[in-house]
Amino acid sequence: MQPLLRYCVGIDVSKDTLQLCQSVIDQTGKVSVKASTKVDNTPTGFGQLLGWVVRHQKLDLPFSYVMESTGVYHEALAWHLYQLDAQVSILLPNKAKHYLQSLAGPPVRLQI
């Protein structure tokens, strides 16, 4: 087993919900999904997100949050995490889609 480098939570943001996927990345770049869940896109849901992250974080590794820019729906969560001094990355949807396609090799039909 390769040494692990960091945890990451990918967040699919919609108007009403946040779909969360926590993964860990090793030195070879392999990503292993550890847990997933859904919470409301509200301040109460933000608290649930942080509690969920703590429960599933087993090692003391650097941690980052990644989300797509989704109009205004991602802004409150991004600001909340930023105020907690968390590492937050916001991607443009077309950049995320092209990045995933480059990793997949042959063209893949993605629905984003």
DOLUM-751415 format. One record per residue (C-alpha): residue number from 1; residue in one letter; x, y, z. Coordinates in steps of 0.05 Angstrom, whole numbers, always signed. Layout:
% residues N
+-----+----+--------+--------+--------+
!   i ! aa !      X !      Y !      Z !
+-----+----+--------+--------+--------+
! NUM !  a !      X !      Y !      Z !
...
+-----+----+--------+--------+--------+
END
This chain:
% residues 112
+-----+----+--------+--------+--------+
!   i ! aa !      X !      Y !      Z !
+-----+----+--------+--------+--------+
!   1 !  m !     +0 !     +0 !     +0 !
!   2 !  q !    +26 !    +69 !    -20 !
!   3 !  p !    +33 !   +124 !    +33 !
!   4 !  l !    -28 !   +170 !    +33 !
!   5 !  l !    -20 !   +244 !    +16 !
!   6 !  r !    -86 !   +280 !    +30 !
!   7 !  y !   -160 !   +276 !    +41 !
!   8 !  c !   -208 !   +311 !     -6 !
!   9 !  v !   -283 !   +323 !     -3 !
!  10 !  g !   -315 !   +334 !    -71 !
!  11 !  i !   -380 !   +372 !    -65 !
!  12 !  d !   -434 !   +372 !   -118 !
!  13 !  v !   -474 !   +435 !   -102 !
!  14 !  s !   -546 !   +446 !   -120 !
!  15 !  k !   -597 !   +497 !    -97 !
!  16 !  d !   -624 !   +452 !    -41 !
!  17 !  t !   -571 !   +398 !    -27 !
!  18 !  l !   -497 !   +383 !    -23 !
!  19 !  q !   -475 !   +315 !    -47 !
!  20 !  l !   -410 !   +297 !    -12 !
!  21 !  c !   -356 !   +247 !    -30 !
!  22 !  q !   -295 !   +239 !    +15 !
!  23 !  s !   -233 !   +208 !    -16 !
!  24 !  v !   -160 !   +197 !     -1 !
!  25 !  i !   -103 !   +205 !    -51 !
!  26 !  d !    -39 !   +163 !    -48 !
!  27 !  q !    +31 !   +179 !    -76 !
!  28 !  t !    +16 !   +146 !   -143 !
!  29 !  g !    -45 !   +191 !   -152 !
!  30 !  k !    -95 !   +135 !   -139 !
!  31 !  v !   -160 !   +162 !   -110 !
!  32 !  s !   -200 !   +117 !    -63 !
!  33 !  v !   -270 !   +138 !    -43 !
!  34 !  k !   -281 !   +129 !    +32 !
!  35 !  a !   -351 !   +155 !    +43 !
!  36 !  s !   -408 !   +194 !    +12 !
!  37 !  t !   -471 !   +227 !    +37 !
!  38 !  k !   -520 !   +284 !    +24 !
!  39 !  v !   -537 !   +344 !    +68 !
!  40 !  d !   -580 !   +406 !    +59 !
!  41 !  n !   -549 !   +468 !    +28 !
!  42 !  t !   -563 !   +509 !    +91 !
!  43 !  p !   -521 !   +533 !   +150 !
!  44 !  t !   -547 !   +472 !   +189 !
!  45 !  g !   -524 !   +427 !   +132 !
!  46 !  f !   -455 !   +460 !   +133 !
!  47 !  g !   -449 !   +438 !   +206 !
!  48 !  q !   -471 !   +368 !   +188 !
!  49 !  l !   -418 !   +367 !   +132 !
!  50 !  l !   -363 !   +385 !   +181 !
!  51 !  g !   -386 !   +332 !   +232 !
!  52 !  w !   -389 !   +280 !   +177 !
!  53 !  v !   -318 !   +297 !   +154 !
!  54 !  v !   -290 !   +290 !   +225 !
!  55 !  r !   -324 !   +222 !   +234 !
!  56 !  h !   -293 !   +195 !   +169 !
!  57 !  q !   -223 !   +225 !   +175 !
!  58 !  k !   -180 !   +168 !   +203 !
!  59 !  l !   -110 !   +197 !   +191 !
!  60 !  d !    -78 !   +264 !   +205 !
!  61 !  l !    -69 !   +286 !   +132 !
!  62 !  p !    -78 !   +352 !    +96 !
!  63 !  f !   -150 !   +363 !    +77 !
!  64 !  s !   -184 !   +402 !    +20 !
!  65 !  y !   -254 !   +416 !     -6 !
!  66 !  v !   -268 !   +419 !    -80 !
!  67 !  m !   -333 !   +444 !   -112 !
!  68 !  e !   -357 !   +470 !   -179 !
!  69 !  s !   -379 !   +541 !   -188 !
!  70 !  t !   -455 !   +535 !   -192 !
!  71 !  g !   -483 !   +604 !   -200 !
!  72 !  v !   -494 !   +631 !   -130 !
!  73 !  y !   -510 !   +564 !    -96 !
!  74 !  h !   -438 !   +547 !    -77 !
!  75 !  e !   -421 !   +616 !    -49 !
!  76 !  a !   -448 !   +609 !    +23 !
!  77 !  l !   -413 !   +542 !    +33 !
!  78 !  a !   -348 !   +566 !     +3 !
!  79 !  w !   -350 !   +628 !    +48 !
!  80 !  h !   -366 !   +585 !   +109 !
!  81 !  l !   -307 !   +538 !    +97 !
!  82 !  y !   -261 !   +597 !    +81 !
!  83 !  q !   -279 !   +629 !   +148 !
!  84 !  l !   -258 !   +564 !   +182 !
!  85 !  d !   -190 !   +570 !   +147 !
!  86 !  a !   -204 !   +508 !   +105 !
!  87 !  q !   -171 !   +497 !    +38 !
!  88 !  v !   -226 !   +508 !    -14 !
!  89 !  s !   -220 !   +501 !    -89 !
!  90 !  i !   -275 !   +525 !   -135 !
!  91 !  l !   -272 !   +498 !   -206 !
!  92 !  l !   -308 !   +522 !   -268 !
!  93 !  p !   -355 !   +467 !   -292 !
!  94 !  n !   -324 !   +463 !   -362 !
!  95 !  k !   -254 !   +457 !   -333 !
!  96 !  a !   -274 !   +400 !   -287 !
!  97 !  k !   -309 !   +363 !   -344 !
!  98 !  h !   -248 !   +369 !   -391 !
!  99 !  y !   -201 !   +348 !   -335 !
! 100 !  l !   -242 !   +285 !   -322 !
! 101 !  q !   -243 !   +270 !   -396 !
! 102 !  s !   -167 !   +276 !   -400 !
! 103 !  l !   -159 !   +225 !   -344 !
! 104 !  a !   -207 !   +176 !   -376 !
! 105 !  g !   -168 !   +165 !   -440 !
! 106 !  p !   -218 !   +153 !   -497 !
! 107 !  p !   -276 !   +203 !   -500 !
! 108 !  v !   -327 !   +192 !   -446 !
! 109 !  r !   -398 !   +219 !   -444 !
! 110 !  l !   -405 !   +257 !   -378 !
! 111 !  q !   -469 !   +288 !   -354 !
! 112 !  i !   -454 !   +350 !   -312 !
+-----+----+--------+--------+--------+
END
